[in-house]
Amino acid sequence: MIRPMLEGLAPDDFVFTAVQGGRISAGRFRERQWGKAMKRAGITKHLTPHSLRHTSASWLLTEGVAPQIVQHRLGHESLATTSKVYAHLLTDALALGQQRRQRHLDRSRAPARGHRR
């Protein structure tokens, strides 16, 4: 869906631009589009585009995506930044990963149904 929009763009080019080109003003975006979209969606909680960025990163980490991948997606220069902001989720993701690995090991050690050892 977005891939065709990327064709011919340099790595530092904007994918989404203002009407006359260039950077989209965050203030104007929130004023003109964001508030209306939130209202149309029936969302009454105060959310910002940055909230969605944080939510996306949180979901990725809780699903077991490597912190380095999330760091890259967020554009954090250092993994330390990602780790600091999302430390609580990284701890949860580590525990979840360990549980998943243990279940996998348990299944692989269980005798197949109908077979005796």
C-alpha positions in Angstrom: 0.0 0.0 0.0 2.7 2.5 0.9 5.5 0.9 -1.2 4.5 2.6 -4.4 4.8 6.0 -2.6 8.4 5.2 -1.8 9.5 4.6 -5.3 12.0 7.2 -6.5 12.4 8.8 -3.0 15.8 9.3 -1.4 16.2 7.9 2.1 15.8 11.3 3.7 12.8 12.4 1.5 9.4 12.8 3.2 6.8 10.2 2.3 3.9 12.4 3.4 4.2 16.1 2.7 2.3 19.3 3.2 0.0 20.4 0.3 2.7 22.5 -1.2 5.5 20.1 -0.4 7.9 20.0 2.5 7.4 19.1 6.2 3.9 18.8 7.6 3.4 21.2 10.5 2.6 19.2 13.6 0.4 21.9 15.0 -1.6 22.3 11.8 -2.0 18.6 11.4 -3.4 18.2 14.9 -5.7 21.2 14.3 -6.9 20.4 10.8 -6.9 16.6 10.6 -6.2 14.8 13.9 -9.0 16.3 16.0 -11.5 15.6 13.3 -10.4 12.1 12.8 -10.5 11.4 16.5 -14.0 12.8 16.7 -15.2 10.7 13.6 -13.7 7.6 15.2 -15.6 8.3 18.5 -12.3 8.4 20.5 -12.7 10.7 23.5 -9.5 9.9 25.2 -6.7 12.5 24.7 -4.4 10.9 22.2 -1.6 12.4 20.1 0.2 11.0 17.0 3.0 10.4 19.4 0.7 8.2 21.5 0.3 6.0 18.5 4.0 5.7 18.0 4.4 4.6 21.7 1.5 2.2 21.3 3.0 0.7 18.2 6.4 0.2 19.9 4.7 -1.3 22.9 2.7 -3.8 20.8 5.8 -4.8 18.9 7.8 -5.5 22.1 5.0 -7.4 23.8 4.7 -9.6 20.7 8.4 -10.5 21.0 9.9 -8.3 18.2 13.6 -7.7 19.0 14.3 -4.4 20.8 16.9 -3.6 18.1 14.1 -3.8 15.4 11.9 -1.5 17.5 14.8 0.8 18.0 15.4 1.0 14.3 11.7 1.6 13.6 11.5 4.4 16.1 14.7 6.0 14.8 16.4 5.9 18.2 20.1 6.4 17.8 20.9 4.2 20.7 19.3 1.0 22.0 19.7 2.5 25.4 17.0 5.0 24.6 14.5 2.3 23.6 15.5 0.2 26.6 15.0 3.1 29.0 11.6 4.1 27.7 10.3 0.6 27.3 12.2 -1.2 30.1 9.0 -2.5 31.8 7.8 -4.0 28.5 11.2 -5.5 27.7 11.1 -7.3 31.1 7.5 -8.6 30.3 8.6 -9.6 26.8 11.5 -11.5 28.2 9.3 -13.4 30.6 6.8 -14.1 27.8 9.5 -15.4 25.5 10.8 -17.7 28.2 7.3 -19.1 28.7 6.8 -19.7 25.0 10.2 -21.4 24.7 9.3 -23.6 27.7 5.9 -24.6 26.1 7.7 -25.4 22.9 10.3 -27.6 24.7 7.5 -29.3 26.7 5.6 -30.1 23.4 8.8 -31.4 21.7 9.5 -33.7 24.6 6.0 -35.1 24.9 5.5 -38.5 23.3 3.4 -38.5 20.1 -0.1 -39.6 20.5 -0.6 -43.3 19.8 3.2 -44.0 20.1 4.9 -45.6 23.0 8.5 -45.0 24.0 
